[in-house]
Amino acid sequence: MVTHKAMITQNGRISVKVEESAVRHQVQASEFGASLRDWRGRRRLSQLDLALEADISARHISFLETGRSQPSRAMVLRLCERLELPLQARNQLLVAAGLAPQYDARPADRTDMRPAHAAIDWMLERHHPYPALTLDRHWRLVSLNGAARTLFAMVGLGEGDSMLDALCDNGPVAQSIENLDQLRRYLAARLNTEIAHFGPDPVLQRGRDRMLALLSGSASAPDPQPAPSPVIPAIYSAGGMRLSLFSTISHFGTAEDVVLSELRIELLFPADEETRQALMALA
């Protein structure tokens, strides 16, 4: 009787709490399930494919996507690993499941970040007299070595500027590149790859769409079919010089920090002897 009386007295408040909790869990399950289904589709995996990769049943994947099952932190991280999600996306999937994020985005001047940034500085400076630079996820120039500063200063670029905007605008950078259409076609394909990796990203998607629009409206003839080449160089004409450069890209393979995981180190190399001599002269 006492229990029954207590329920009558407090019924309204208790029922509200239960209903609010149920709604909250439904929303979280809906967000997590939709996100998981979206990423699975982006990776072109069926529920059975993902289940085999994660060593669980396809039925459990189905229950997670429909909200019939709530994932644990370990399960979310296991699925993220199998889906090869970037760290920011892993945080978002954890939050969608009602869990705390796993990965930090630390300031560059934090003590524990110094070894990683010292490694970046070492790579950039050791690459002199060839240009080297660091870009963030949205192609902003984070750091440059001396050769890159000299080269990009000729076209008005410096640290903090967006390479994506510079390549999409018909400003000094675009005007200095002889094989601009060829380069834009390659970069549009590269942006597609990055969007597939990072997921929906308005900055990257807008850059890709701008490049494709510029290519569709280009009055120049399509690139001829040259003899096969191992690389596609960017050919710059600036400061009275003609430089043909190709790049290699490096990143941190074991980064546990969101910002660090998205940094890209590009080392530029001469594609011909004339460019090599010009860079040596600049040094």
Helices and strands as residue ranges (DSSP letters): H 2-42, H 47-54, H 58-66, H 73-83, H 87-96, G 111-113, H 114-126, E 132-135, E 141-144, H 146-153, H 163-168, H 172-176, H 180-198, H 202-216, E 234-238, E 241-250, H 258-262, E 264-270, H 273-282
